Amino acid sequence: MRFRLAALACLALVTAAPLAHADPDALWKIVHNKCVVNTAPCVSVNKEQHYALLKDLRGVAQHLLIPTDKITGIEDKALLDPQTPNFFADAWTEQKAVDSKLPHPLPRDEVSLAVNAENARSQNQLHIHIDCLSVDAHKELTKVADEVKPEWAPLPVEVAGHHFIAEKVMGETLGSYKPFIELAKTLKDPATEMAKRNLVVVGANFKEGPGFIVLTDTSFLTATGMAGGEDVQDHSCAIDH
């Protein structure tokens, strides 16, 4: 019981505390000290792919995919190593954990995977938010899905206040497509520029078949803080009601 209360306290700190007051190593401590040892409080640990899956206390269905190796965030050079697991592809395969918390399984175009820029996050351990796309974001992306090109180009609509650039990826799964590496290819100096970027992957149904819309922009200041890729998500999952 003491272990469970301690774990829940750590989780509450991660999800509920303001950015300035959160322990930036809370997620790492949970995964490294608890999940890789006994799985709990994580849902599962995939040792082969080096990640753990944790139910976030925020939202009805949100889960976090967290590497079990120390990877600070989008700026970490390990993510540009071809030998590093494709964590976005892994996160897509884990959407069943989100579905298990909802009345109905989500169609692929209502599932979103998001990583926040360094200045828009509270934790210094990479975590991919797996959750429902917001109703408004779904509406805007559906309108322009077939305009998205297979190479990076500005998205013709604003989504959740963001002016993203987008790339279309075809396929039921991400396969060998590695979003972190593909984003880095667009930057002059990934070593300094990656930290400022949000990165989002949304399932899509194109005229020619299933695929993904990959979105990125630079984090910017809003009235409530820095804008993160997570802005496209709705942790209440209203889209499934």
PLY file of the C-alpha trace (Angstrom):
ply
format ascii 1.0
element vertex 241
property float x
property float y
property float z
element edge 240
property int vertex1
property int vertex2
end_header
0.00 0.00 0.00
2.85 2.36 0.86
4.45 1.64 -2.54
1.18 2.35 -4.35
0.63 5.64 -2.53
4.17 6.75 -3.27
3.79 5.90 -6.94
0.48 7.74 -7.16
2.01 10.74 -5.46
4.77 10.83 -8.05
2.24 10.52 -10.85
0.12 13.30 -9.42
3.19 15.50 -9.34
3.96 14.77 -12.99
0.48 15.39 -14.31
-1.02 18.04 -12.07
1.82 20.31 -10.96
2.54 23.58 -12.77
5.61 23.43 -15.00
7.66 25.54 -12.63
7.00 23.27 -9.64
7.06 19.77 -11.15
9.97 17.47 -10.40
11.55 17.29 -13.88
12.84 13.79 -13.15
9.59 12.33 -11.81
8.83 10.26 -14.92
12.38 8.93 -15.07
12.24 7.91 -11.41
8.93 6.10 -11.93
10.13 4.20 -15.00
13.71 3.51 -13.91
13.13 2.77 -10.23
9.73 1.08 -10.36
8.45 0.01 -13.79
11.59 -1.74 -15.02
11.74 -3.61 -11.70
8.13 -4.63 -11.05
6.15 -3.17 -14.02
3.75 -1.33 -11.65
2.70 1.45 -11.76
3.20 1.11 -15.52
0.73 -0.83 -17.64
3.54 -2.75 -19.34
7.26 -2.74 -20.04
8.64 -3.76 -23.43
12.24 -4.70 -22.72
13.03 -5.53 -26.35
11.96 -2.09 -27.58
13.20 -0.27 -24.46
10.01 1.47 -23.41
7.34 1.45 -20.73
3.67 2.35 -21.05
2.14 4.43 -18.26
-1.49 5.53 -17.78
-1.42 9.28 -17.17
-3.64 10.51 -14.35
-4.81 13.33 -16.61
-7.67 12.37 -18.87
-9.81 9.31 -19.22
-7.59 7.41 -21.62
-4.24 9.19 -22.06
-1.17 6.96 -21.92
2.51 7.87 -22.08
5.17 5.86 -23.90
8.42 6.42 -22.04
11.86 5.03 -22.97
13.46 2.89 -20.29
16.84 4.38 -21.25
17.70 7.93 -20.23
16.55 10.10 -23.16
15.78 13.63 -22.04
13.41 14.67 -24.81
13.10 15.66 -28.46
16.51 17.35 -28.31
18.37 14.17 -27.27
20.86 13.09 -29.93
20.03 9.43 -29.25
16.79 9.94 -31.20
18.81 10.60 -34.36
20.67 7.30 -34.05
19.17 4.79 -36.53
19.71 2.06 -33.93
17.38 3.73 -31.42
13.91 2.10 -31.35
11.22 3.83 -33.39
9.24 5.08 -30.39
6.53 6.74 -32.48
5.89 3.46 -34.32
5.76 1.70 -30.95
3.34 4.32 -29.60
0.99 3.71 -32.52
0.88 -0.01 -31.73
-0.05 0.82 -28.12
-3.25 2.71 -28.99
-5.22 -0.32 -27.79
-4.44 0.85 -24.26
-6.31 4.09 -25.00
-9.20 2.16 -26.57
-9.49 0.03 -23.44
-10.51 3.12 -21.45
-13.14 4.34 -23.93
-16.71 3.31 -24.84
-15.65 2.63 -28.43
-12.33 1.94 -30.20
-11.01 5.08 -31.88
-10.90 5.24 -35.69
-7.34 5.79 -36.87
-7.99 9.44 -37.75
-8.97 10.20 -34.14
-5.72 8.86 -32.63
-2.84 11.25 -32.00
0.73 10.92 -30.75
2.42 14.06 -29.45
5.81 15.19 -28.17
6.21 18.67 -26.73
9.15 20.98 -27.29
11.67 21.31 -24.46
10.23 24.62 -23.23
6.64 23.29 -23.37
7.15 20.26 -21.12
7.62 19.63 -17.42
9.65 16.40 -17.65
13.23 15.72 -18.71
12.48 12.20 -19.89
11.07 11.64 -23.37
7.39 10.74 -23.32
4.95 10.42 -26.18
1.36 11.37 -25.34
-1.03 8.78 -26.83
-4.58 10.09 -26.76
-7.69 11.28 -28.57
-7.41 14.01 -31.14
-9.56 17.02 -30.25
-12.84 17.50 -32.12
-11.66 20.78 -33.64
-8.27 19.40 -34.68
-9.99 16.41 -36.27
-12.33 18.70 -38.20
-9.51 20.84 -39.58
-7.23 17.93 -40.49
-10.06 16.01 -42.18
-10.79 19.04 -44.39
-7.25 19.19 -45.74
-6.02 15.59 -45.43
-5.85 15.00 -49.17
-3.95 18.27 -49.67
-1.08 17.12 -47.44
1.97 16.30 -49.54
4.49 13.47 -49.14
7.14 16.08 -48.42
7.13 18.78 -45.74
4.97 21.80 -46.57
2.90 24.34 -44.62
-0.48 22.99 -43.54
-3.18 25.18 -45.17
-5.20 25.49 -41.93
-4.48 26.45 -38.34
-4.83 23.56 -35.90
-5.17 24.21 -32.15
-3.59 27.62 -32.65
-0.56 26.14 -34.42
0.69 26.87 -37.93
2.20 23.46 -38.61
4.21 22.16 -41.49
3.05 18.68 -42.42
4.10 15.56 -44.27
1.98 12.64 -45.48
3.09 9.08 -44.75
1.22 6.17 -46.31
0.65 2.82 -44.59
-1.28 1.08 -41.83
1.74 1.53 -39.55
4.73 3.87 -39.54
7.00 0.99 -40.44
10.51 2.29 -41.06
9.44 5.95 -41.09
11.13 7.62 -38.09
9.56 11.01 -37.31
12.45 12.33 -35.21
14.98 11.61 -37.95
12.73 12.95 -40.71
12.22 16.19 -38.77
15.96 16.59 -38.21
16.55 16.40 -41.97
14.61 19.65 -42.40
16.73 21.62 -39.91
19.99 23.47 -40.52
21.32 22.64 -37.05
19.39 19.78 -35.40
21.68 19.93 -32.35
20.18 23.30 -31.37
16.88 23.43 -33.28
15.29 20.10 -32.31
14.70 21.31 -28.73
12.35 24.04 -29.97
10.16 21.75 -32.03
6.85 20.07 -31.34
6.24 16.80 -33.17
2.84 15.18 -33.70
1.65 12.11 -35.60
-2.05 11.71 -36.40
-3.68 8.74 -38.10
-5.39 9.56 -41.41
-7.61 8.04 -44.06
-6.50 9.37 -47.45
-8.30 8.74 -50.73
-5.53 6.33 -51.67
-5.59 4.48 -48.36
-4.60 4.63 -44.68
-1.67 6.67 -43.48
-0.51 9.45 -41.20
-0.20 13.21 -41.07
3.04 14.22 -39.36
3.03 17.75 -37.94
5.73 20.00 -36.55
6.18 23.61 -35.54
8.28 25.74 -33.23
6.90 26.19 -29.73
5.62 29.71 -29.10
4.45 31.76 -26.13
0.73 31.78 -25.32
-1.30 33.36 -22.52
-0.98 30.15 -20.50
2.61 29.19 -21.30
4.53 27.72 -24.20
2.52 25.94 -26.90
3.14 22.19 -27.13
2.26 19.53 -29.68
-0.07 18.10 -27.06
-2.42 21.03 -27.82
-4.02 19.01 -30.63
-5.23 16.43 -28.11
-8.33 16.33 -25.91
-7.72 14.44 -22.69
-11.48 14.23 -22.04
-11.82 12.32 -25.35
-15.03 14.15 -26.30
-14.58 12.87 -29.84
-15.50 9.36 -28.63
-18.71 10.37 -26.85
0 1
1 2
2 3
3 4
4 5
5 6
6 7
7 8
8 9
9 10
10 11
11 12
12 13
13 14
14 15
15 16
16 17
17 18
18 19
19 20
20 21
21 22
22 23
23 24
24 25
25 26
26 27
27 28
28 29
29 30
30 31
31 32
32 33
33 34
34 35
35 36
36 37
37 38
38 39
39 40
40 41
41 42
42 43
43 44
44 45
45 46
46 47
47 48
48 49
49 50
50 51
51 52
52 53
53 54
54 55
55 56
56 57
57 58
58 59
59 60
60 61
61 62
62 63
63 64
64 65
65 66
66 67
67 68
68 69
69 70
70 71
71 72
72 73
73 74
74 75
75 76
76 77
77 78
78 79
79 80
80 81
81 82
82 83
83 84
84 85
85 86
86 87
87 88
88 89
89 90
90 91
91 92
92 93
93 94
94 95
95 96
96 97
97 98
98 99
99 100
100 101
101 102
102 103
103 104
104 105
105 106
106 107
107 108
108 109
109 110
110 111
111 112
112 113
113 114
114 115
115 116
116 117
117 118
118 119
119 120
120 121
121 122
122 123
123 124
124 125
125 126
126 127
127 128
128 129
129 130
130 131
131 132
132 133
133 134
134 135
135 136
136 137
137 138
138 139
139 140
140 141
141 142
142 143
143 144
144 145
145 146
146 147
147 148
148 149
149 150
150 151
151 152
152 153
153 154
154 155
155 156
156 157
157 158
158 159
159 160
160 161
161 162
162 163
163 164
164 165
165 166
166 167
167 168
168 169
169 170
170 171
171 172
172 173
173 174
174 175
175 176
176 177
177 178
178 179
179 180
180 181
181 182
182 183
183 184
184 185
185 186
186 187
187 188
188 189
189 190
190 191
191 192
192 193
193 194
194 195
195 196
196 197
197 198
198 199
199 200
200 201
201 202
202 203
203 204
204 205
205 206
206 207
207 208
208 209
209 210
210 211
211 212
212 213
213 214
214 215
215 216
216 217
217 218
218 219
219 220
220 221
221 222
222 223
223 224
224 225
225 226
226 227
227 228
228 229
229 230
230 231
231 232
232 233
233 234
234 235
235 236
236 237
237 238
238 239
239 240
